[in-house]
């Protein structure tokens, strides 16, 4: 089991460059990858995404790759056509304000696209350091997701056992339903002072009718089946977040049905506890893949 949240960092330093990769993720229903990658390395985005998908199946993932060249391996290029347009624009401004306004060096540096640095090095030359740094970051990232996932799994196991214990207690209480309804009916007959005119067949029919109406045996059996699947999924190495969420919906439905049928105060209290456990479970599984 892996968490959807994690963090990883990797860096590679050589004689001519320093390259670092940073990856972090947050909860999200689907896998979404956001890039902040040095433009020289943008050609590798698809391969970077493929590497991320190997360790993450859900979540909002942010990947940043920064590179600093320690040795100049490029050239400065001036867009002369754009420079002419800027010069003409400043000439127009001078005529409009009635005094000379000139294009300064700082204006040239601030003008987008006027002066650019073009690397003479083929992007393929950066492949090895890029994926070495990315590999380090993804390794840390994957380990962090596993550690958080293991901690979440322990909490989910505890909550599942609590839910199971409450459900088992309901089973014990409902096992005595026939005696409970028999005593309930006899109490009503005594209040009405008609116990002497009691018809045994009719009495048993009424008990049977109450048992059919208020029995939660089906709900109990379905909850036991759901719980078995719940614990099986917690032991799985697959991405189980969505399946656990659906399973919790089904368990909540059976718990609500049990509560609506219940005529015993202790069962009502137990179903409240079970719904609280399910709410806590669903909060936790929002953080797992």
Beta strands, then each sheet from edge to edge (+ up, - down):
strand 1: 6-13
strand 2: 17-26
strand 3: 31-37
strand 4: 59-69
strand 5: 74-78
strand 6: 115-119
sheet 1: 1+ 2- 4+ 3+
sheet 2: 5+ 6-
end
